[in-house]
Amino acid sequence: MSDNPQLLHVATFCGKCDCGCPELFVDPTAEPLKQIVITDDFGQRIQMSHDQLADLVEQARSGALDAAALQPA
């Protein structure tokens, strides 16, 4: 989880362990091109716009990301 109190939590991906799972946040105080924040379990983060997140969601819905999700760990 992020220690930035400005971030609004949207989702946790995994959540079945206590290992610091990836999370999705909105930072309403950031510039519009950086308001979407995804953190990983290694302390890294990426920032993107709402439009970029919408594109990612649409690709996931269409099945375009299925092959990547099925790759073995």
Jmol script that loads the backbone (N, CA, C; Angstrom):
load data "model"
ATOM      1  N   MET A   1       0.838  -1.180   0.000  1.00  0.00           N
ATOM      2  CA  MET A   1       0.000   0.000   0.000  1.00  0.00           C
ATOM      3  C   MET A   1       0.876   1.234   0.000  1.00  0.00           C
ATOM      4  N   SER A   2       0.376   2.283  -0.597  1.00  0.00           N
ATOM      5  CA  SER A   2       1.145   3.519  -0.671  1.00  0.00           C
ATOM      6  C   SER A   2       1.028   4.300   0.629  1.00  0.00           C
ATOM      7  N   ASP A   3       2.067   5.055   0.940  1.00  0.00           N
ATOM      8  CA  ASP A   3       2.025   5.882   2.146  1.00  0.00           C
ATOM      9  C   ASP A   3       1.615   7.320   1.826  1.00  0.00           C
ATOM     10  N   ASN A   4       1.169   7.596   0.599  1.00  0.00           N
ATOM     11  CA  ASN A   4       0.702   8.912   0.211  1.00  0.00           C
ATOM     12  C   ASN A   4      -0.777   9.038   0.589  1.00  0.00           C
ATOM     13  N   PRO A   5      -1.108   9.920   1.530  1.00  0.00           N
ATOM     14  CA  PRO A   5      -2.502  10.032   1.971  1.00  0.00           C
ATOM     15  C   PRO A   5      -3.432  10.628   0.910  1.00  0.00           C
ATOM     16  N   GLN A   6      -2.879  11.212  -0.150  1.00  0.00           N
ATOM     17  CA  GLN A   6      -3.697  11.790  -1.217  1.00  0.00           C
ATOM     18  C   GLN A   6      -4.264  10.734  -2.156  1.00  0.00           C
ATOM     19  N   LEU A   7      -3.665   9.555  -2.156  1.00  0.00           N
ATOM     20  CA  LEU A   7      -4.090   8.514  -3.084  1.00  0.00           C
ATOM     21  C   LEU A   7      -5.403   7.872  -2.645  1.00  0.00           C
ATOM     22  N   LEU A   8      -6.304   7.720  -3.596  1.00  0.00           N
ATOM     23  CA  LEU A   8      -7.585   7.062  -3.346  1.00  0.00           C
ATOM     24  C   LEU A   8      -7.494   5.631  -3.868  1.00  0.00           C
ATOM     25  N   HIS A   9      -7.620   4.664  -2.982  1.00  0.00           N
ATOM     26  CA  HIS A   9      -7.493   3.253  -3.344  1.00  0.00           C
ATOM     27  C   HIS A   9      -8.671   2.822  -4.201  1.00  0.00           C
ATOM     28  N   VAL A  10      -8.377   2.125  -5.304  1.00  0.00           N
ATOM     29  CA  VAL A  10      -9.409   1.614  -6.206  1.00  0.00           C
ATOM     30  C   VAL A  10      -9.468   0.092  -6.151  1.00  0.00           C
ATOM     31  N   ALA A  11      -8.304  -0.569  -6.234  1.00  0.00           N
ATOM     32  CA  ALA A  11      -8.296  -2.033  -6.293  1.00  0.00           C
ATOM     33  C   ALA A  11      -6.958  -2.588  -5.835  1.00  0.00           C
ATOM     34  N   THR A  12      -7.010  -3.811  -5.317  1.00  0.00           N
ATOM     35  CA  THR A  12      -5.803  -4.589  -5.001  1.00  0.00           C
ATOM     36  C   THR A  12      -5.836  -5.824  -5.875  1.00  0.00           C
ATOM     37  N   PHE A  13      -4.712  -6.110  -6.537  1.00  0.00           N
ATOM     38  CA  PHE A  13      -4.623  -7.264  -7.428  1.00  0.00           C
ATOM     39  C   PHE A  13      -3.906  -8.374  -6.696  1.00  0.00           C
ATOM     40  N   CYS A  14      -4.598  -9.407  -6.407  1.00  0.00           N
ATOM     41  CA  CYS A  14      -4.162 -10.569  -5.629  1.00  0.00           C
ATOM     42  C   CYS A  14      -4.865 -10.475  -4.283  1.00  0.00           C
ATOM     43  N   GLY A  15      -4.216  -9.856  -3.320  1.00  0.00           N
ATOM     44  CA  GLY A  15      -4.846  -9.680  -2.024  1.00  0.00           C
ATOM     45  C   GLY A  15      -4.994 -10.943  -1.215  1.00  0.00           C
ATOM     46  N   LYS A  16      -4.430 -12.055  -1.673  1.00  0.00           N
ATOM     47  CA  LYS A  16      -4.565 -13.330  -0.977  1.00  0.00           C
ATOM     48  C   LYS A  16      -3.370 -13.620  -0.090  1.00  0.00           C
ATOM     49  N   CYS A  17      -2.502 -12.642   0.032  1.00  0.00           N
ATOM     50  CA  CYS A  17      -1.291 -12.854   0.817  1.00  0.00           C
ATOM     51  C   CYS A  17      -0.934 -11.544   1.530  1.00  0.00           C
ATOM     52  N   ASP A  18       0.172 -11.551   2.196  1.00  0.00           N
ATOM     53  CA  ASP A  18       0.634 -10.348   2.888  1.00  0.00           C
ATOM     54  C   ASP A  18       1.987  -9.920   2.307  1.00  0.00           C
ATOM     55  N   CYS A  19       2.066  -9.938   0.964  1.00  0.00           N
ATOM     56  CA  CYS A  19       3.350  -9.684   0.309  1.00  0.00           C
ATOM     57  C   CYS A  19       3.422  -8.325  -0.365  1.00  0.00           C
ATOM     58  N   GLY A  20       2.444  -7.470  -0.174  1.00  0.00           N
ATOM     59  CA  GLY A  20       2.470  -6.177  -0.826  1.00  0.00           C
ATOM     60  C   GLY A  20       2.003  -6.259  -2.269  1.00  0.00           C
ATOM     61  N   CYS A  21       0.834  -6.755  -2.489  1.00  0.00           N
ATOM     62  CA  CYS A  21       0.301  -6.975  -3.834  1.00  0.00           C
ATOM     63  C   CYS A  21       0.180  -5.668  -4.619  1.00  0.00           C
ATOM     64  N   PRO A  22       0.193  -5.755  -5.949  1.00  0.00           N
ATOM     65  CA  PRO A  22      -0.015  -4.554  -6.768  1.00  0.00           C
ATOM     66  C   PRO A  22      -1.365  -3.920  -6.459  1.00  0.00           C
ATOM     67  N   GLU A  23      -1.398  -2.575  -6.536  1.00  0.00           N
ATOM     68  CA  GLU A  23      -2.622  -1.841  -6.236  1.00  0.00           C
ATOM     69  C   GLU A  23      -2.828  -0.733  -7.245  1.00  0.00           C
ATOM     70  N   LEU A  24      -4.090  -0.336  -7.408  1.00  0.00           N
ATOM     71  CA  LEU A  24      -4.478   0.746  -8.297  1.00  0.00           C
ATOM     72  C   LEU A  24      -5.049   1.887  -7.457  1.00  0.00           C
ATOM     73  N   PHE A  25      -4.565   3.100  -7.709  1.00  0.00           N
ATOM     74  CA  PHE A  25      -4.994   4.283  -6.983  1.00  0.00           C
ATOM     75  C   PHE A  25      -5.317   5.407  -7.966  1.00  0.00           C
ATOM     76  N   VAL A  26      -6.062   6.403  -7.489  1.00  0.00           N
ATOM     77  CA  VAL A  26      -6.234   7.674  -8.187  1.00  0.00           C
ATOM     78  C   VAL A  26      -5.632   8.749  -7.296  1.00  0.00           C
ATOM     79  N   ASP A  27      -4.807   9.606  -7.907  1.00  0.00           N
ATOM     80  CA  ASP A  27      -4.213  10.740  -7.194  1.00  0.00           C
ATOM     81  C   ASP A  27      -4.847  12.016  -7.736  1.00  0.00           C
ATOM     82  N   PRO A  28      -5.891  12.512  -7.071  1.00  0.00           N
ATOM     83  CA  PRO A  28      -6.584  13.692  -7.577  1.00  0.00           C
ATOM     84  C   PRO A  28      -5.737  14.969  -7.536  1.00  0.00           C
ATOM     85  N   THR A  29      -4.626  14.949  -6.832  1.00  0.00           N
ATOM     86  CA  THR A  29      -3.767  16.132  -6.743  1.00  0.00           C
ATOM     87  C   THR A  29      -2.696  16.164  -7.829  1.00  0.00           C
ATOM     88  N   ALA A  30      -2.522  15.061  -8.562  1.00  0.00           N
ATOM     89  CA  ALA A  30      -1.499  14.995  -9.616  1.00  0.00           C
ATOM     90  C   ALA A  30      -2.018  15.664 -10.886  1.00  0.00           C
ATOM     91  N   GLU A  31      -1.082  15.978 -11.780  1.00  0.00           N
ATOM     92  CA  GLU A  31      -1.494  16.521 -13.070  1.00  0.00           C
ATOM     93  C   GLU A  31      -2.294  15.447 -13.810  1.00  0.00           C
ATOM     94  N   PRO A  32      -3.217  15.839 -14.675  1.00  0.00           N
ATOM     95  CA  PRO A  32      -4.118  14.869 -15.319  1.00  0.00           C
ATOM     96  C   PRO A  32      -3.428  13.695 -16.007  1.00  0.00           C
ATOM     97  N   LEU A  33      -2.256  13.881 -16.568  1.00  0.00           N
ATOM     98  CA  LEU A  33      -1.577  12.791 -17.256  1.00  0.00           C
ATOM     99  C   LEU A  33      -0.937  11.783 -16.304  1.00  0.00           C
ATOM    100  N   LYS A  34      -1.008  12.067 -14.988  1.00  0.00           N
ATOM    101  CA  LYS A  34      -0.368  11.188 -14.001  1.00  0.00           C
ATOM    102  C   LYS A  34      -1.285  10.819 -12.840  1.00  0.00           C
ATOM    103  N   GLN A  35      -2.591  10.970 -13.005  1.00  0.00           N
ATOM    104  CA  GLN A  35      -3.510  10.749 -11.884  1.00  0.00           C
ATOM    105  C   GLN A  35      -3.764   9.288 -11.554  1.00  0.00           C
ATOM    106  N   ILE A  36      -3.574   8.395 -12.502  1.00  0.00           N
ATOM    107  CA  ILE A  36      -3.746   6.964 -12.235  1.00  0.00           C
ATOM    108  C   ILE A  36      -2.401   6.410 -11.795  1.00  0.00           C
ATOM    109  N   VAL A  37      -2.380   5.735 -10.653  1.00  0.00           N
ATOM    110  CA  VAL A  37      -1.130   5.212 -10.085  1.00  0.00           C
ATOM    111  C   VAL A  37      -1.293   3.713  -9.850  1.00  0.00           C
ATOM    112  N   ILE A  38      -0.353   2.942 -10.383  1.00  0.00           N
ATOM    113  CA  ILE A  38      -0.312   1.510 -10.122  1.00  0.00           C
ATOM    114  C   ILE A  38       0.994   1.218  -9.403  1.00  0.00           C
ATOM    115  N   THR A  39       0.886   0.617  -8.227  1.00  0.00           N
ATOM    116  CA  THR A  39       2.077   0.245  -7.470  1.00  0.00           C
ATOM    117  C   THR A  39       2.276  -1.260  -7.588  1.00  0.00           C
ATOM    118  N   ASP A  40       3.532  -1.686  -7.477  1.00  0.00           N
ATOM    119  CA  ASP A  40       3.783  -3.127  -7.489  1.00  0.00           C
ATOM    120  C   ASP A  40       4.296  -3.581  -6.131  1.00  0.00           C
ATOM    121  N   ASP A  41       4.544  -4.864  -6.012  1.00  0.00           N
ATOM    122  CA  ASP A  41       4.970  -5.411  -4.726  1.00  0.00           C
ATOM    123  C   ASP A  41       6.458  -5.236  -4.468  1.00  0.00           C
ATOM    124  N   PHE A  42       7.136  -4.483  -5.328  1.00  0.00           N
ATOM    125  CA  PHE A  42       8.564  -4.197  -5.134  1.00  0.00           C
ATOM    126  C   PHE A  42       8.813  -2.734  -4.803  1.00  0.00           C
ATOM    127  N   GLY A  43       7.737  -1.972  -4.576  1.00  0.00           N
ATOM    128  CA  GLY A  43       7.867  -0.565  -4.226  1.00  0.00           C
ATOM    129  C   GLY A  43       7.946   0.374  -5.416  1.00  0.00           C
ATOM    130  N   GLN A  44       7.764  -0.147  -6.621  1.00  0.00           N
ATOM    131  CA  GLN A  44       7.780   0.690  -7.819  1.00  0.00           C
ATOM    132  C   GLN A  44       6.365   1.156  -8.134  1.00  0.00           C
ATOM    133  N   ARG A  45       6.269   2.167  -9.011  1.00  0.00           N
ATOM    134  CA  ARG A  45       4.955   2.650  -9.410  1.00  0.00           C
ATOM    135  C   ARG A  45       5.000   3.199 -10.816  1.00  0.00           C
ATOM    136  N   ILE A  46       3.868   3.143 -11.470  1.00  0.00           N
ATOM    137  CA  ILE A  46       3.717   3.805 -12.754  1.00  0.00           C
ATOM    138  C   ILE A  46       2.545   4.759 -12.626  1.00  0.00           C
ATOM    139  N   GLN A  47       2.582   5.801 -13.419  1.00  0.00           N
ATOM    140  CA  GLN A  47       1.500   6.776 -13.436  1.00  0.00           C
ATOM    141  C   GLN A  47       1.027   6.923 -14.872  1.00  0.00           C
ATOM    142  N   MET A  48      -0.268   7.093 -15.037  1.00  0.00           N
ATOM    143  CA  MET A  48      -0.843   7.248 -16.367  1.00  0.00           C
ATOM    144  C   MET A  48      -2.086   8.115 -16.283  1.00  0.00           C
ATOM    145  N   SER A  49      -2.619   8.450 -17.440  1.00  0.00           N
ATOM    146  CA  SER A  49      -3.833   9.262 -17.495  1.00  0.00           C
ATOM    147  C   SER A  49      -5.067   8.359 -17.398  1.00  0.00           C
ATOM    148  N   HIS A  50      -6.208   8.979 -17.189  1.00  0.00           N
ATOM    149  CA  HIS A  50      -7.477   8.236 -17.174  1.00  0.00           C
ATOM    150  C   HIS A  50      -7.721   7.601 -18.543  1.00  0.00           C
ATOM    151  N   ASP A  51      -7.367   8.315 -19.623  1.00  0.00           N
ATOM    152  CA  ASP A  51      -7.541   7.764 -20.970  1.00  0.00           C
ATOM    153  C   ASP A  51      -6.688   6.519 -21.175  1.00  0.00           C
ATOM    154  N   GLN A  52      -5.455   6.536 -20.669  1.00  0.00           N
ATOM    155  CA  GLN A  52      -4.587   5.371 -20.804  1.00  0.00           C
ATOM    156  C   GLN A  52      -5.141   4.194 -20.017  1.00  0.00           C
ATOM    157  N   LEU A  53      -5.676   4.446 -18.834  1.00  0.00           N
ATOM    158  CA  LEU A  53      -6.291   3.362 -18.062  1.00  0.00           C
ATOM    159  C   LEU A  53      -7.517   2.824 -18.794  1.00  0.00           C
ATOM    160  N   ALA A  54      -8.324   3.710 -19.357  1.00  0.00           N
ATOM    161  CA  ALA A  54      -9.502   3.274 -20.106  1.00  0.00           C
ATOM    162  C   ALA A  54      -9.095   2.381 -21.274  1.00  0.00           C
ATOM    163  N   ASP A  55      -7.997   2.719 -21.954  1.00  0.00           N
ATOM    164  CA  ASP A  55      -7.501   1.898 -23.055  1.00  0.00           C
ATOM    165  C   ASP A  55      -7.051   0.530 -22.541  1.00  0.00           C
ATOM    166  N   LEU A  56      -6.353   0.499 -21.430  1.00  0.00           N
ATOM    167  CA  LEU A  56      -5.907  -0.756 -20.827  1.00  0.00           C
ATOM    168  C   LEU A  56      -7.103  -1.632 -20.463  1.00  0.00           C
ATOM    169  N   VAL A  57      -8.115  -1.033 -19.863  1.00  0.00           N
ATOM    170  CA  VAL A  57      -9.320  -1.777 -19.481  1.00  0.00           C
ATOM    171  C   VAL A  57     -10.014  -2.327 -20.723  1.00  0.00           C
ATOM    172  N   GLU A  58     -10.114  -1.517 -21.774  1.00  0.00           N
ATOM    173  CA  GLU A  58     -10.760  -1.976 -23.005  1.00  0.00           C
ATOM    174  C   GLU A  58      -9.991  -3.135 -23.631  1.00  0.00           C
ATOM    175  N   GLN A  59      -8.667  -3.054 -23.621  1.00  0.00           N
ATOM    176  CA  GLN A  59      -7.874  -4.164 -24.159  1.00  0.00           C
ATOM    177  C   GLN A  59      -8.072  -5.436 -23.331  1.00  0.00           C
ATOM    178  N   ALA A  60      -8.175  -5.278 -22.018  1.00  0.00           N
ATOM    179  CA  ALA A  60      -8.422  -6.442 -21.157  1.00  0.00           C
ATOM    180  C   ALA A  60      -9.792  -7.040 -21.449  1.00  0.00           C
ATOM    181  N   ARG A  61     -10.783  -6.192 -21.613  1.00  0.00           N
ATOM    182  CA  ARG A  61     -12.140  -6.687 -21.910  1.00  0.00           C
ATOM    183  C   ARG A  61     -12.206  -7.408 -23.244  1.00  0.00           C
ATOM    184  N   SER A  62     -11.455  -6.925 -24.219  1.00  0.00           N
ATOM    185  CA  SER A  62     -11.508  -7.518 -25.561  1.00  0.00           C
ATOM    186  C   SER A  62     -10.730  -8.820 -25.654  1.00  0.00           C
ATOM    187  N   GLY A  63      -9.948  -9.133 -24.620  1.00  0.00           N
ATOM    188  CA  GLY A  63      -9.161 -10.363 -24.624  1.00  0.00           C
ATOM    189  C   GLY A  63      -7.746 -10.176 -25.136  1.00  0.00           C
ATOM    190  N   ALA A  64      -7.384  -8.951 -25.497  1.00  0.00           N
ATOM    191  CA  ALA A  64      -6.050  -8.695 -26.042  1.00  0.00           C
ATOM    192  C   ALA A  64      -4.926  -8.993 -25.061  1.00  0.00           C
ATOM    193  N   LEU A  65      -5.227  -9.007 -23.786  1.00  0.00           N
ATOM    194  CA  LEU A  65      -4.192  -9.240 -22.759  1.00  0.00           C
ATOM    195  C   LEU A  65      -4.208 -10.665 -22.220  1.00  0.00           C
ATOM    196  N   ASP A  66      -5.115 -11.487 -22.724  1.00  0.00           N
ATOM    197  CA  ASP A  66      -5.245 -12.842 -22.186  1.00  0.00           C
ATOM    198  C   ASP A  66      -3.965 -13.655 -22.296  1.00  0.00           C
ATOM    199  N   ALA A  67      -3.266 -13.566 -23.394  1.00  0.00           N
ATOM    200  CA  ALA A  67      -2.044 -14.351 -23.570  1.00  0.00           C
ATOM    201  C   ALA A  67      -0.999 -13.977 -22.514  1.00  0.00           C
ATOM    202  N   ALA A  68      -0.878 -12.709 -22.200  1.00  0.00           N
ATOM    203  CA  ALA A  68       0.086 -12.278 -21.189  1.00  0.00           C
ATOM    204  C   ALA A  68      -0.307 -12.787 -19.814  1.00  0.00           C
ATOM    205  N   ALA A  69      -1.590 -12.822 -19.527  1.00  0.00           N
ATOM    206  CA  ALA A  69      -2.060 -13.287 -18.219  1.00  0.00           C
ATOM    207  C   ALA A  69      -1.874 -14.784 -18.035  1.00  0.00           C
ATOM    208  N   LEU A  70      -1.779 -15.529 -19.119  1.00  0.00           N
ATOM    209  CA  LEU A  70      -1.658 -16.984 -19.033  1.00  0.00           C
ATOM    210  C   LEU A  70      -0.223 -17.472 -19.027  1.00  0.00           C
ATOM    211  N   GLN A  71       0.736 -16.578 -19.129  1.00  0.00           N
ATOM    212  CA  GLN A  71       2.142 -16.976 -19.118  1.00  0.00           C
ATOM    213  C   GLN A  71       2.515 -17.547 -17.745  1.00  0.00           C
ATOM    214  N   PRO A  72       3.295 -18.614 -17.707  1.00  0.00           N
ATOM    215  CA  PRO A  72       3.696 -19.175 -16.417  1.00  0.00           C
ATOM    216  C   PRO A  72       4.620 -18.229 -15.675  1.00  0.00           C
ATOM    217  N   ALA A  73       4.580 -18.303 -14.373  1.00  0.00           N
ATOM    218  CA  ALA A  73       5.405 -17.434 -13.530  1.00  0.00           C
ATOM    219  C   ALA A  73       6.845 -17.864 -13.530  1.00  0.00           C
TER     220      ALA A  73
END
end "model"
wireframe off; spacefill off
backbone 0.3
color backbone group
